Structures are given as C-alpha cells and as structure tokens.
Amino acid sequence: MSAVVVVGRFGAPHGVKGWLSVLSYTEPLENIVSYRPWLVEHQGQWREVEVVRTRPHGRRILVELKGVADRNAAQRLVGCQIGVPDAALPPVGEGEYYWKDLVGMAVVNEQGETIGHVVELFATPANDVIVVRDGAAEVLIPFVHDVVTDVDVQGRQIRVDWPIDG
C-alpha cells in the first residue's frame, strides 16, 4: 500500500444507529467525503472501511460506515484517525502543497538562522500552527502570511519572520 495521509479523525457517536462525527482536516472540510478509500487506524493498523452515507453537521461531517450499526460499535472508533492512500489526493497547483509535504522541512528565519525542522502541523480556530523541533527544543509558529514569508517545497525549506530566543 502507498503511504497513508491522515485527513481527519472520528469524534463522538451521533445517535444510536452507529453514525459518527468526523473532524475533517481538509480544506474545505467537506472535501473529506470525496476521498476514497477511507482507511481507519486502529491499534496501529490501517484497515479499509466502507462509507455508506455522509451529511454535514455544523463544522463536522456525520458518517455512516458499513458494519457499524449501533452506538457501541461507533464508540470503538472514537479518536481513530482517518486516512487515504497518498495516490488518492489530487495533484496540487502552482504554489500549493499538502501539510504532509511540509513535515521534515527546515525552518529558517529572516536572519538565516535555523530554528529546526517541522515535525507536525495542526489547526486552531485562529490559524494553522507548525510545530518546529530542534533537538529537545520545540517552537510553535503560527502559519500565517505575516510570519511565513516563503515555502520552498523543492528546496525543503520554510522561511519565517521569527526570532530565535536566546
């Protein structure tokens, strides 16, 4: 199997018939329903699940999965990650990239000082954040235009307007 890209995770069960809420990491969040096949990470293993139906529900998506017929079965999936094969993602346009492409990139400030490497990204209500680590030191940097001045996917480097704390 090709690499798996995490696109969301299961939240709480919804109702008693096995529906689950989905926290989508896609932009816009509804894009998650167009990717197939869905893979679910459970106890360190990826397995394919069949999506029967989906529907929007506020900032989440509700989903019915084949074989998940009641609240107890749905409860076992809470917190599990949802992935898709890397090959299922559409190609990116000029100047675009997936979060997965940023992991491992060097992060350098405007003075040319290396801050570390991207180990993770996450979304907050205000903005996305990159987690940059250099050894044991970890820095959270907002992924916004005022701070991130350049993303060089080919050169594997992100330039930021961010000081290094001494």
KANOR-V824574 format. One record per run of one state. SS is the DSSP state (2 for helix, 1 for strand, 0 for the rest). FROM is the first residue (numbers start at 1). TO is the last residue. If there is no record, write none. Layout:
BEGIN
ss;from;to
SS;FROM;TO
SS;FROM;TO
END
This chain:
BEGIN
ss;from;to
0;1;3
1;4;14
0;15;18
1;19;24
0;25;28
2;29;34
0;35;37
1;38;42
0;43;44
1;45;49
0;50;50
1;51;57
0;58;59
1;60;65
0;66;70
2;71;75
0;76;80
1;81;85
2;86;88
0;89;98
2;99;102
0;103;105
1;106;109
0;110;113
1;114;123
0;124;127
1;128;134
0;135;136
1;137;142
0;143;147
1;148;152
0;153;156
1;157;160
0;161;166
END
